[in-house]
């Protein structure tokens, strides 16, 4: 049912630094947050179960975590494009003068990259930071809830597009 609830239209893919998230993005973030809470709560049970039920629950939680990641994918894909655009602007920087003097901060393109990442974190992931999601590597079950926080989900989503 959660997979059906993910909004993947144009409204979910809009990304402008400084603007509020759209209703579609808010819905996806809320869905990811709920799925995250489910993974966190049930992930604590995994180590208490015998091997076979633990493996089954880990597999189910991996699917839930994947759906949470998919819910964030539209905005993360748009954010990735913005980061890429900002990084590409480094070629327009005047590097003849060397590094900026100490205390003057970083280059323009890096400031813009930081602004994009901060916007994603504050506006789009703020509701998805309460617990952890079960990390699934596709390997054998270790009966541990090896989780990662949503910022890692975001980073993973960005890395998938690189």
N, C-alpha and C positions, 0 to 999 in steps of 0.2 A: 504494500500500500504506500509506503514511503517513496518508492521509486516513482510512482504515479504522481505524487505531490510535488516533485521537482519541476520548477518553472524554467524553461529553456529558451524562451522567446527573446525578442530584441530588448525588451525592458530589463531582462535579467543580465544582459550583456553590456549595458551602458556603463561607462566608467569615466568619470570626470573628477579629477582631484579637486576637493573643496565642496563637492556637491553631496547631498544626502543620498543614501541608498534608495533605490526605487522600491515600491511595494513588492515587486517580484523578488528582488534581492533580499528584502526583509523576510519574506516567506521562506526563501531558501536557507537563509541564515538561521531562522528559527527552527526549521526542520533539521538542519545539521546540529544545532544545539541539543535538541531532544534526542537525536540519535546518539550524540556524544554521551549524554547522561545515561542512556540505556547501556552503552558499551562500558562506561565506568562502573555502573552498578553491577552488571552481570559479569564483568571482567574480574571483579573481586571474588566471584564464586568459583571461577575456573580452577584455581589451585586446590580447592577443597574437594573437587570431584575425582572419581576414579578416572583412569586414562581414557577409556572410550567415550564416556559422556563429556569429559573435558575437551577432547579433540572435537567432538560434535559442536559443543558450545563455542569453542574458538573459531571454528569454520563459520558458524552462524554470525558471530560477532564480526568476523572479517567482512562478511557481506554487508552487515549494517554499517560498518566503518566505510566501506567502499561507497555505499549510498550517500553517506554524509559528505564524502569527498566529491561525489558527483553533484550534490546540491550546491557546493561552492564553486564548481568548475566554471560556470558561465562568467562570473565576476572575476575569478582568478585568471581565466583566459584573457579577458579584457585587460586586467592589470598587467599580465605578462607582456601583452602588446605595448602597453604604455612604458613599462620598464625598458623593453627592447628599443623603443623609439628614443627614449632618453639616453640610453647607452650609445646609440648610434650617433647622437649629437656630440659625442666626445671628439669626433673627427673635425668638428667646427671650432674646437677650442684653440686658443693661441698658446701653444706650448713653448714658444721661443723664450719666454721669460723664466722658464723652470717652474718649480713648485711654488704655490702661494706662500708668502712669508708666514712664519709661525704666528698663530693666533688669528689669522684671517679666514679660517675655515677651509672648506674644500672647494673644488671647482664647481662651476655652474651645473654641469651635467650630473655630478654626484649629488648635489643638493636636490636636484629634481628627482633623481632616483629615490633618495631618502624620503622626499615628500610623497611619492607614490606609495612606497611601502608603509609609511606612517598612516596614510589615508586608508589603505586596505586594512591595516590593523585596527585603527580606531573606528572606522565607519562600517566595515563589512565583517570583521571577525570579533568584535567586542562581545557579542552574544554567544560566542562559541568557545569561550575560554574557561568554562567552569570545571570541566573534568578532563578526562583523557580518553582517547580512542585506542582500541586494541590494535597494536601493530601486527600485521600479518605478512610474513615473509614467504609464505608458501612452503616452508620447511616443516619438519616434524614438530609435534606439540611438545613444549617444554613445561606445560601446565603453569605457566606464569603469565600474568597480564602485562606483557611488555608494551606499555602504552606510549603514546606520543601526544603532545598537546596540539590544538588546532593550528597554532602558528607553524607547526611542523607539517600539518596537512597542507597549509597554504604553500609552504616552501616546496613540498613534494609536488603539488599541483603545478607550480611554476617550473620546477625542474623537468617535469614530464614534457613540457613544451619546448625545452631547450635542445 
